[in-house]
Amino acid sequence: MQTPKFLGAAFSLAMLFGIAGTARANIIYDNGGPNTVPPQTGLPIKSYTTADDFTLSSTGTIKSVNFFLQTDTGIAGWSGTVDYTFFSDVSGVPGSQLATGAAQNIVETDTGLKWCCNPEHVYLVDFNLQNSFTANAGTTYWLQLSDAQGTSPNVYWVTTAGGAGTSAAFWEGGKSGSYQMAFSLSDSPVSLATPEPAGVAVSGMGFAVVALVARWRKKSERRQE
């Protein structure tokens, strides 16, 4: 005797909702993803510093950053370390240093998007700040990345096709022309997901249905004996 279709579907749902994933931080500023149309490029953050400006629409506390990265020799050429600094804005360039630290809890993810300068892909890098940074609404700040280590001669912060910032990226003491950097800022740390209350409820309901399916099958088998 065949299991009813709705019970089979419920079983599939239970399995689906039982799978946990990685939590995505809540983005409060998005300057765009990596440029996928040639000429693709990046600005160096190993021996040099690169910064880009941002302005929040409402006051927010920044706890994590994600940006896009590659190197001259592929992602293996990066050691997984990078420093960050927040600056004030003075007439469209970085001003005084407001906060700095080493990136914490770094997670790198292959985007599958082609990189311009070697056979590998662009990588998304998520990291937590050592200490959260509060940015006021309507005030322009600069995020600088630097001191990325690794065996590769150069480590690059990948550019975006059209950023939301008002000024071009600032590279090693000067404006970089028209480049904007691919990054976003979040008000929650990077962490492993815990099931949402609704997800837990749905998952519990699904597994209850699975139990009913098993019970229904036993009863059917008994009737056939």
N, C-alpha and C positions, 0 to 999 in steps of 0.2 A: 504494500500500500504506500502511496506517495505522500510526502509531507506537503501540506497546503502551501501555496506560493507565498502567502503573506508571512508565514512562519519562517520560510527560507530567507525572505527579505529582512525580517527582524534580526535573524542570526547575523546576516552580513552587516547590518547597522551596528549591532553590538560589537562586532569585531573592529569596525571602523572607529567607533567612538572610544574604544579601549586603547587606542594607540596614542601615546604622549609625544609631543614634539618639543622644539626649542622655542622659548618665548621671545617674541620680537618686542623690542623696547618701543615706548610710545614716542613717536617723532614729533618734535615741536618746531623744527626747522629743517627744510630739505632744499639743498642747493643743486640737486639733480644727480642722476646716475652717470656712469662712464660713457664717454662719447664712443659710439659704435660705427661711426662713419669716418673714413679717412679724410684728412690726416689725423689719426689718433696720436695722442702723446701724453706725457706726464712731466711733472717738475720734480727735481731731485730733493730728497729729504734725508740723505745719508751724510754727505760732507757739506751739504748746504741746508738752508731753511726755506720753507715755502709756507705762505700764509694766505688766507682768503677771508673776506669780510662777511658778516652776517648781521641781521637785525631781526629780533623777535617782534611779532605783532602784539604779544602780551608778555608780561614779566614771567620768567620761567627759570627753574633750577635745572641746570644741565648736569646729568649724571653719567652719560655715556655718549660715545661718538662712533659713527661708522664712516669709513672712507674706502676708496678703491686703490689697489696697489699692484705693482709689478716691479721686476728688476731687469737688469741687462741679461741675466742668465736664467730667468725663471724663478718661481716662488721659492724654490729650495735655496736660492741665493740670499734670502732674508732670514734673519735669526729670530724674528717674532718679537722684536723690541722697537719701541718708538717713544719719543717724548712729545708732549704737547705744551703749548703756552697760549694763554688768552691775553690779548692786548686791547687797550682802548684805541679809538680812532682819532687821528689828527689830520684833518684836511685830506682824507682819502688814503692815508697810509697808516701802518701800525704806529701807535704811540707808546704809552707807558705799559709796562708789564703788570698784569692784574693777578694772574694765577699760573702756576706751572707744575708739572709733575711727569711721572713715567706712566705710560699706559698700563692698565691692570686687566687681568682676566681676558686676554686677547683671544678672539675666535676668528679664524680665517675660513672663508667659504669660496669655493670655485664657482664663479657666476656662469661659466660656460661661454662667456662673451670673448671674442677674439681680441688679443692684444696686438698692438701695432708692430712691436719690435722683436718678438721671438715667437716660437710656435705655441706657447702656452696661452692660457686665458687670463683675463682680469680677475683679481681676487677681491672679495668684499672683506674688510677687516672691521670687526666690532671690538670696542674696548671700553672699560669703565675708567672714569677719572679717579685719581687718588683721593681727591676731595671735590665735592660738588661745587659748581660755579653758578651763581645767580646772575642772570642777565636781565636788565631792565627793558621794558617795552619801549620801542621806538629809538633805542640807542644802538649805534653801530659798534660792533666789536670785531676783532680779528682772531681767528683760530690759526695757530702756527703748528706745523709738524716738523720734527727735526730728529737728528741723532738715531735714525734707523740703522741698525747694524746687520751684518751678514757678510758672506764671502763675495757677493757680487760687487763690482766696482760702483754701481749706482742702484739706489732704490728709489722708485718713483711714486709720487702721489698722482693718480690718474686724473686727467681733466674731464670736464663735462661739456656738453654741446652748448648749453645756455643756462648759466647759473642765475640765482635770484639776487646775488649780491650787487651792490652799486658800483664797486670798484674792481678793477682787474686784480688777479692774484699778485702778491708781492713776493718776489723771489730774490733772496740773498741781497737785500738792501736796495732793490729797485723794482719798479713795476714790470710785469711780465708781458706787456702788450695787451692782448684781449682775452687771455686765458682765464677761465673760471675752474675751480676745483670741484671734484665730485665727492660730496660728503653730506651727512645729516647729523643732527643733534637730537638727543632724547632726554626726557625727564625721568627715566627709570633705568636701572642698571641692566646689563646683559646678564641673563640667568636662565637656568633650565626651567621649562614650563611646569606649572602645577595645574591640575585640571580645574577649569572654571566650574562654579556651582552648577550651571546649566548643563555643562558637559558631563559632570559627575552624575547628575540626575538622569540624563539620557543614557549614559553608559550603564547605570544601574538598572534602568528599565529594560535595556537591551538584553542584559544578562539574565534578568528575570524571565524574559521571553524564551531565552535559550533553555532555561530550566524547564519551562512549560513544554517546549518541543521535546525534550528528553522524556518527560513524563507521558506525553501524548503517544510517543513511539512505543513505550513499554506497554501502555494500555492496548494499543493496536495489536502488538505481538501476542498479548494474552488472549485477545478475542479470536485470533487466528489459530490458536492451539486447539 
